[in-house]
Amino acid sequence: MSTDLSDMTIDLFDNITKKLSRTPIKFHYIFNLNDVNKIYQGVMQSDQQKFEGPKDFVRLWRHELKKVIEDRLMTQEDRDLFAKDITSEAIKKKFPESAE
């Protein structure tokens, strides 16, 4: 599961940097590997015994994404793009049983 989660995170990061690029109005849309580090840091601080299965772990991963990346997005359109298109598609590819 860790390999799939790593692949999913890297693919998601690539999509974010392509689809949510920096503009003069959205000058703070700077995404770098420090963001990936923050996501993994949040996931690694969790208690393994609290998870009943992969679905719970994917929910935690998605929550960390929301904290690190989605909270910085300015418009509802960008948040929807991130949540519905980028994140959901990444989860459907690697963990279809956990897609919501």
C-alpha positions, -999 to +999 in steps of 0.1 A: +000+000+000+029+024+007+041+021-029+007+029-043+003+058-018+037+072-029+029+069-066-005+085-060+011+115-041+037+121-068+011+119-096-012+143-076+017+167-070+025+168-108-012+174-116-014+202-090+016+220-104+002+218-139-034+226-134-031+251-105-002+271-118+008+305-104-007+336-119-004+373-109-037+371-090-029+337-074+008+345-067+009+323-036+001+291-056+036+279-051+037+241-046+070+224-039+083+192-023+080+207+012+043+203+007+047+166+000+068+164+031+041+180+052+015+155+038+037+125+047+045+140+081+009+141+090+002+106+077+032+092+096+022+107+129-010+086+129-016+056+150-017+024+129-041+007+152-069+033+146-073+021+110-096-007+101-085-009+065-071+009+035-102+031+032-094+048+066-058+054+056-068+069+023-093+092+042-064+104+064-042+110+033-070+130+018-074+150+050-037+159+050-040+170+014-069+193+024-048+208+052-016+213+032-029+222-002-066+229-005-066+254+024-044+276+003-066+277-027-085+310-032-116+303-053-143+277-050-136+267-086-100+258-077-111+239-046-136+219-067-109+212-093-086+200-066-111+179-047-132+165-074-109+162-104-074+159-091-077+141-058-107+119-067-091+108-099-059+099-082-077+078-056-098+061-082-067+049-101-049+033-071-077+027-045-110+024-064-127+008-033-118+039-013-132+065-037-161+085-023 
